[in-house]
């Protein structure tokens, strides 16, 4: 089931998004943007204040209410959020960080940004493609300092099990929750979690991200680091008694602007309804795929906690995925892959040679991501399922 804040906390919008109008083409993802977002952007422009002001603060407050936490910290991307978390925790040269290879490269890049070594971990299985506890345990050394869990596809990792794993070894537990915005459990077990509002996410600010952390001192440190390590921002100085400020630490320019925050405020009002629609569409996919093409595996159990960010399926091992992708494209259905194994990219083969992760490699060779977004309706899902069945059966 989906966890969300009560409707009284943030003004939840019940109106469903406008359905797709061009039925000849079904994209794999599609942001819901309309007149409310346009009006919000115009209000920012008319205000004359376009960065790190009242709207950023409002966005942080609304996001905190949805996640049931005291505060959130808005940043300009999830990548910046992960980088900031690792840096603020003091992770650096000589440290090792456990990360999955089944993720977008930013997860692993952030470990390198702080000078630490990423240690790539295999997934658990084809039907549970999250980081394996067993493989992680085998790769811990005296230098291991942290774990970055990725809530792949919006499905939460087994947080109690990972918390116990981390506590026994004295490791910092960090969540890459780029796919899991809107789930209350995010950020509650580890030291911090990073969210993404990129254009293909469950809600968007175009680019943008946020951090959830329970420790007030850690939050204060990251807020300062977000803005060059200064003791106050321009908006605070503008509204305060004087222009003075101090630089107390080395920081970054990871701030969110008012334009993105304004879009985010509007989008947050729809998040609960959109996540619910994603859940319903996912359930329909499961039912139709079981009916039309049961040889295609749908990962994760039906009762898993999820924001249903993407719709991954696993093709039979004897099926040519490239032919399936072309066949679906020929009938106006876009698909993609989440993700090519990071350890097989040229850069990481050079940085981390001899890494083999057989379960991740098998999963990534057979995974196909089907269209999933709130503007789909049942007929779109039926069309995708039937086309996929036809393509698989024709090989």
LINDAQUI-V535704 format. One record per run of one state. SS is the DSSP state (2 for helix, 1 for strand, 0 for the rest). FROM is the first residue (numbers start at 0). LEN is the number of residues. If there is no record, write none. Layout:
ss=SS from=FROM len=LEN
ss=SS from=FROM len=LEN
This chain:
ss=0 from=0 len=25
ss=1 from=25 len=1
ss=0 from=26 len=8
ss=2 from=34 len=13
ss=0 from=47 len=3
ss=1 from=50 len=1
ss=0 from=51 len=2
ss=2 from=53 len=14
ss=0 from=67 len=5
ss=1 from=72 len=3
ss=0 from=75 len=2
ss=2 from=77 len=11
ss=0 from=88 len=7
ss=1 from=95 len=5
ss=0 from=100 len=4
ss=2 from=104 len=9
ss=0 from=113 len=3
ss=1 from=116 len=5
ss=0 from=121 len=1
ss=1 from=122 len=3
ss=0 from=125 len=2
ss=1 from=127 len=4
ss=0 from=131 len=1
ss=2 from=132 len=6
ss=0 from=138 len=5
ss=1 from=143 len=7
ss=0 from=150 len=1
ss=2 from=151 len=3
ss=1 from=154 len=1
ss=0 from=155 len=3
ss=2 from=158 len=11
ss=0 from=169 len=2
ss=1 from=171 len=5
ss=0 from=176 len=15
ss=1 from=191 len=5
ss=0 from=196 len=1
ss=1 from=197 len=1
ss=0 from=198 len=7
ss=1 from=205 len=1
ss=0 from=206 len=2
ss=1 from=208 len=5
ss=0 from=213 len=2
ss=2 from=215 len=11
ss=1 from=226 len=1
ss=0 from=227 len=2
ss=1 from=229 len=1
ss=0 from=230 len=3
ss=2 from=233 len=6
ss=0 from=239 len=7
ss=1 from=246 len=1
ss=0 from=247 len=5
ss=1 from=252 len=1
ss=0 from=253 len=3
ss=1 from=256 len=1
ss=2 from=257 len=35
ss=0 from=292 len=4
ss=1 from=296 len=1
ss=0 from=297 len=8
ss=1 from=305 len=1
ss=0 from=306 len=4
ss=1 from=310 len=4
ss=0 from=314 len=6
ss=2 from=320 len=10
ss=0 from=330 len=2
ss=1 from=332 len=1
ss=0 from=333 len=2
ss=1 from=335 len=1
ss=0 from=336 len=5
ss=2 from=341 len=3
ss=0 from=344 len=1
ss=2 from=345 len=6
ss=0 from=351 len=6
ss=2 from=357 len=9
ss=1 from=366 len=4
ss=0 from=370 len=7
ss=2 from=377 len=16
ss=0 from=393 len=2
